[in-house]
Amino acid sequence: MSERCIACGMPMESAADRAGGDPHKVYCLHCARPDGTMQSYEEKLESMTRFIMKSEGRNEERARKKAIDWLARQPAWRK
């Protein structure tokens, strides 16, 4: 069973799926900044909203709501 990214829930089956290819990172390449650190909640929310808009054809308001709901279930953002 693969681990999942703590920030977005993406399955991470190999080091290539992890930030910077580092097998010890607990977040995926899509949740990393160029320097390898994890994106902030605001950065992740923005990128996930854009992803949902593009992949599901939702308007920004609905995509943002779905992203907020999804992120609330991820370990990194459960506070």
TIVO-2410 file (N, C-alpha, C; in nm, 3 decimals):
# residues 79
REC num residu      c1      c2      c3 atome chaine
REC   1      M   0.085  -0.118   0.000     N      A
REC   1      M   0.000   0.000   0.000    CA      A
REC   1      M   0.089   0.125   0.000     C      A
REC   2      S   0.057   0.218  -0.084     N      A
REC   2      S   0.138   0.339  -0.093    CA      A
REC   2      S   0.095   0.440   0.014     C      A
REC   3      E   0.189   0.524   0.050     N      A
REC   3      E   0.157   0.634   0.140    CA      A
REC   3      E   0.084   0.741   0.061     C      A
REC   4      R   0.017   0.830   0.133     N      A
REC   4      R  -0.052   0.942   0.069    CA      A
REC   4      R   0.009   1.072   0.118     C      A
REC   5      C   0.008   1.170   0.030     N      A
REC   5      C   0.058   1.304   0.063    CA      A
REC   5      C  -0.025   1.361   0.178     C      A
REC   6      I   0.042   1.418   0.277     N      A
REC   6      I  -0.029   1.474   0.392    CA      A
REC   6      I  -0.104   1.603   0.357     C      A
REC   7      A  -0.070   1.665   0.245     N      A
REC   7      A  -0.130   1.793   0.209    CA      A
REC   7      A  -0.245   1.781   0.110     C      A
REC   8      C  -0.239   1.681   0.018     N      A
REC   8      C  -0.346   1.671  -0.084    CA      A
REC   8      C  -0.406   1.532  -0.095     C      A
REC   9      G  -0.342   1.431  -0.038     N      A
REC   9      G  -0.395   1.296  -0.041    CA      A
REC   9      G  -0.351   1.213  -0.161     C      A
REC  10      M  -0.267   1.267  -0.248     N      A
REC  10      M  -0.222   1.192  -0.364    CA      A
REC  10      M  -0.141   1.070  -0.321     C      A
REC  11      P  -0.166   0.954  -0.385     N      A
REC  11      P  -0.083   0.837  -0.355    CA      A
REC  11      P   0.062   0.863  -0.397     C      A
REC  12      M   0.154   0.821  -0.312     N      A
REC  12      M   0.296   0.836  -0.341    CA      A
REC  12      M   0.357   0.696  -0.344     C      A
REC  13      E   0.369   0.641  -0.464     N      A
REC  13      E   0.414   0.503  -0.479    CA      A
REC  13      E   0.564   0.490  -0.494     C      A
REC  14      S   0.632   0.598  -0.530     N      A
REC  14      S   0.778   0.593  -0.544    CA      A
REC  14      S   0.837   0.727  -0.503     C      A
REC  15      A   0.968   0.731  -0.491     N      A
REC  15      A   1.035   0.856  -0.455    CA      A
REC  15      A   1.005   0.966  -0.555     C      A
REC  16      A   0.985   0.931  -0.681     N      A
REC  16      A   0.956   1.030  -0.785    CA      A
REC  16      A   0.825   1.105  -0.759     C      A
REC  17      D   0.735   1.046  -0.682     N      A
REC  17      D   0.607   1.110  -0.649    CA      A
REC  17      D   0.621   1.209  -0.534     C      A
REC  18      R   0.733   1.204  -0.464     N      A
REC  18      R   0.755   1.288  -0.346    CA      A
REC  18      R   0.829   1.417  -0.381     C      A
REC  19      A   0.815   1.515  -0.297     N      A
REC  19      A   0.881   1.644  -0.318    CA      A
REC  19      A   1.031   1.624  -0.338     C      A
REC  20      G   1.081   1.675  -0.448     N      A
REC  20      G   1.224   1.667  -0.477    CA      A
REC  20      G   1.276   1.526  -0.496     C      A
REC  21      G   1.187   1.427  -0.511     N      A
REC  21      G   1.231   1.289  -0.524    CA      A
REC  21      G   1.288   1.232  -0.396     C      A
REC  22      D   1.266   1.302  -0.285     N      A
REC  22      D   1.318   1.261  -0.154    CA      A
REC  22      D   1.225   1.156  -0.092     C      A
REC  23      P   1.271   1.033  -0.075     N      A
REC  23      P   1.185   0.928  -0.022    CA      A
REC  23      P   1.139   0.952   0.122     C      A
REC  24      H   1.198   1.050   0.190     N      A
REC  24      H   1.162   1.079   0.328    CA      A
REC  24      H   1.056   1.190   0.340     C      A
REC  25      K   1.027   1.258   0.230     N      A
REC  25      K   0.925   1.365   0.234    CA      A
REC  25      K   0.787   1.302   0.248     C      A
REC  26      V   0.701   1.367   0.325     N      A
REC  26      V   0.567   1.315   0.348    CA      A
REC  26      V   0.463   1.389   0.263     C      A
REC  27      Y   0.510   1.473   0.173     N      A
REC  27      Y   0.421   1.544   0.081    CA      A
REC  27      Y   0.472   1.526  -0.062     C      A
REC  28      C   0.380   1.539  -0.157     N      A
REC  28      C   0.410   1.506  -0.296    CA      A
REC  28      C   0.473   1.621  -0.373     C      A
REC  29      L   0.516   1.589  -0.493     N      A
REC  29      L   0.579   1.689  -0.579    CA      A
REC  29      L   0.484   1.803  -0.613     C      A
REC  30      H   0.353   1.780  -0.614     N      A
REC  30      H   0.256   1.884  -0.645    CA      A
REC  30      H   0.232   1.980  -0.529     C      A
REC  31      C   0.274   1.942  -0.411     N      A
REC  31      C   0.254   2.025  -0.292    CA      A
REC  31      C   0.384   2.092  -0.247     C      A
REC  32      A   0.487   2.081  -0.329     N      A
REC  32      A   0.617   2.139  -0.295    CA      A
REC  32      A   0.641   2.267  -0.373     C      A
REC  33      R   0.709   2.358  -0.307     N      A
REC  33      R   0.759   2.479  -0.374    CA      A
REC  33      R   0.885   2.440  -0.452     C      A
REC  34      P   0.932   2.526  -0.540     N      A
REC  34      P   1.056   2.495  -0.614    CA      A
REC  34      P   1.175   2.462  -0.525     C      A
REC  35      D   1.180   2.519  -0.404     N      A
REC  35      D   1.293   2.490  -0.314    CA      A
REC  35      D   1.273   2.360  -0.235     C      A
REC  36      G   1.161   2.291  -0.256     N      A
REC  36      G   1.136   2.164  -0.190    CA      A
REC  36      G   1.055   2.172  -0.062     C      A
REC  37      T   1.031   2.292  -0.010     N      A
REC  37      T   0.948   2.305   0.110    CA      A
REC  37      T   0.801   2.289   0.072     C      A
REC  38      M   0.721   2.256   0.170     N      A
REC  38      M   0.578   2.236   0.144    CA      A
REC  38      M   0.507   2.370   0.127     C      A
REC  39      Q   0.415   2.373   0.033     N      A
REC  39      Q   0.335   2.494   0.010    CA      A
REC  39      Q   0.253   2.526   0.135     C      A
REC  40      S   0.218   2.652   0.150     N      A
REC  40      S   0.129   2.693   0.258    CA      A
REC  40      S  -0.013   2.649   0.223     C      A
REC  41      Y  -0.102   2.657   0.320     N      A
REC  41      Y  -0.242   2.624   0.294    CA      A
REC  41      Y  -0.298   2.711   0.182     C      A
REC  42      E  -0.268   2.838   0.185     N      A
REC  42      E  -0.320   2.930   0.084    CA      A
REC  42      E  -0.270   2.894  -0.056     C      A
REC  43      E  -0.142   2.858  -0.067     N      A
REC  43      E  -0.087   2.816  -0.197    CA      A
REC  43      E  -0.153   2.688  -0.245     C      A
REC  44      K  -0.170   2.591  -0.155     N      A
REC  44      K  -0.231   2.464  -0.193    CA      A
REC  44      K  -0.377   2.483  -0.232     C      A
REC  45      L  -0.449   2.567  -0.157     N      A
REC  45      L  -0.589   2.594  -0.188    CA      A
REC  45      L  -0.602   2.655  -0.327     C      A
REC  46      E  -0.516   2.750  -0.359     N      A
REC  46      E  -0.520   2.814  -0.490    CA      A
REC  46      E  -0.491   2.715  -0.602     C      A
REC  47      S  -0.386   2.635  -0.586     N      A
REC  47      S  -0.351   2.540  -0.693    CA      A
REC  47      S  -0.456   2.431  -0.706     C      A
REC  48      M  -0.511   2.385  -0.596     N      A
REC  48      M  -0.615   2.281  -0.604    CA      A
REC  48      M  -0.742   2.337  -0.666     C      A
REC  49      T  -0.776   2.461  -0.634     N      A
REC  49      T  -0.894   2.524  -0.694    CA      A
REC  49      T  -0.877   2.530  -0.845     C      A
REC  50      R  -0.760   2.573  -0.892     N      A
REC  50      R  -0.734   2.578  -1.037    CA      A
REC  50      R  -0.741   2.439  -1.100     C      A
REC  51      F  -0.686   2.338  -1.031     N      A
REC  51      F  -0.689   2.201  -1.081    CA      A
REC  51      F  -0.833   2.152  -1.095     C      A
REC  52      I  -0.916   2.176  -0.995     N      A
REC  52      I  -1.055   2.132  -1.000    CA      A
REC  52      I  -1.131   2.205  -1.110     C      A
REC  53      M  -1.106   2.333  -1.125     N      A
REC  53      M  -1.171   2.409  -1.232    CA      A
REC  53      M  -1.138   2.347  -1.368     C      A
REC  54      K  -1.011   2.316  -1.388     N      A
REC  54      K  -0.966   2.262  -1.517    CA      A
REC  54      K  -1.014   2.118  -1.538     C      A
REC  55      S  -0.998   2.034  -1.438     N      A
REC  55      S  -1.029   1.892  -1.455    CA      A
REC  55      S  -1.178   1.859  -1.448     C      A
REC  56      E  -1.255   1.940  -1.376     N      A
REC  56      E  -1.397   1.910  -1.359    CA      A
REC  56      E  -1.488   2.013  -1.423     C      A
REC  57      G  -1.430   2.120  -1.474     N      A
REC  57      G  -1.511   2.223  -1.540    CA      A
REC  57      G  -1.599   2.302  -1.446     C      A
REC  58      R  -1.563   2.307  -1.319     N      A
REC  58      R  -1.643   2.383  -1.222    CA      A
REC  58      R  -1.604   2.531  -1.227     C      A
REC  59      N  -1.699   2.616  -1.187     N      A
REC  59      N  -1.664   2.758  -1.177    CA      A
REC  59      N  -1.577   2.777  -1.053     C      A
REC  60      E  -1.516   2.893  -1.041     N      A
REC  60      E  -1.419   2.916  -0.933    CA      A
REC  60      E  -1.480   2.899  -0.794     C      A
REC  61      E  -1.600   2.949  -0.774     N      A
REC  61      E  -1.664   2.940  -0.643    CA      A
REC  61      E  -1.686   2.795  -0.601     C      A
REC  62      R  -1.741   2.715  -0.691     N      A
REC  62      R  -1.767   2.573  -0.659    CA      A
REC  62      R  -1.636   2.494  -0.644     C      A
REC  63      A  -1.539   2.525  -0.729     N      A
REC  63      A  -1.410   2.456  -0.721    CA      A
REC  63      A  -1.341   2.488  -0.589     C      A
REC  64      R  -1.348   2.614  -0.546     N      A
REC  64      R  -1.285   2.654  -0.420    CA      A
REC  64      R  -1.352   2.584  -0.302     C      A
REC  65      K  -1.485   2.575  -0.304     N      A
REC  65      K  -1.555   2.507  -0.196    CA      A
REC  65      K  -1.514   2.360  -0.190     C      A
REC  66      K  -1.507   2.295  -0.306     N      A
REC  66      K  -1.467   2.154  -0.309    CA      A
REC  66      K  -1.323   2.140  -0.257     C      A
REC  67      A  -1.235   2.230  -0.297     N      A
REC  67      A  -1.096   2.225  -0.251    CA      A
REC  67      A  -1.088   2.244  -0.099     C      A
REC  68      I  -1.163   2.338  -0.046     N      A
REC  68      I  -1.165   2.360   0.100    CA      A
REC  68      I  -1.212   2.234   0.172     C      A
REC  69      D  -1.319   2.174   0.122     N      A
REC  69      D  -1.372   2.051   0.184    CA      A
REC  69      D  -1.270   1.938   0.178     C      A
REC  70      W  -1.204   1.922   0.063     N      A
REC  70      W  -1.104   1.816   0.046    CA      A
REC  70      W  -0.984   1.839   0.138     C      A
REC  71      L  -0.932   1.960   0.137     N      A
REC  71      L  -0.813   1.989   0.218    CA      A
REC  71      L  -0.840   1.973   0.367     C      A
REC  72      A  -0.961   2.001   0.411     N      A
REC  72      A  -0.995   1.987   0.553    CA      A
REC  72      A  -0.981   1.843   0.603     C      A
REC  73      R  -0.983   1.749   0.510     N      A
REC  73      R  -0.970   1.607   0.547    CA      A
REC  73      R  -0.824   1.558   0.543     C      A
REC  74      Q  -0.731   1.642   0.502     N      A
REC  74      Q  -0.591   1.601   0.490    CA      A
REC  74      Q  -0.516   1.630   0.620     C      A
REC  75      P  -0.426   1.541   0.660     N      A
REC  75      P  -0.355   1.558   0.788    CA      A
REC  75      P  -0.286   1.693   0.806     C      A
REC  76      A  -0.232   1.749   0.702     N      A
REC  76      A  -0.158   1.875   0.717    CA      A
REC  76      A  -0.248   1.992   0.755     C      A
REC  77      W  -0.377   1.983   0.724     N      A
REC  77      W  -0.467   2.098   0.740    CA      A
REC  77      W  -0.583   2.072   0.836     C      A
REC  78      R  -0.579   1.968   0.912     N      A
REC  78      R  -0.692   1.930   0.999    CA      A
REC  78      R  -0.712   2.017   1.121     C      A
REC  79      K  -0.632   2.113   1.145     N      A
REC  79      K  -0.638   2.193   1.269    CA      A
REC  79      K  -0.772   2.258   1.290     C      A
***
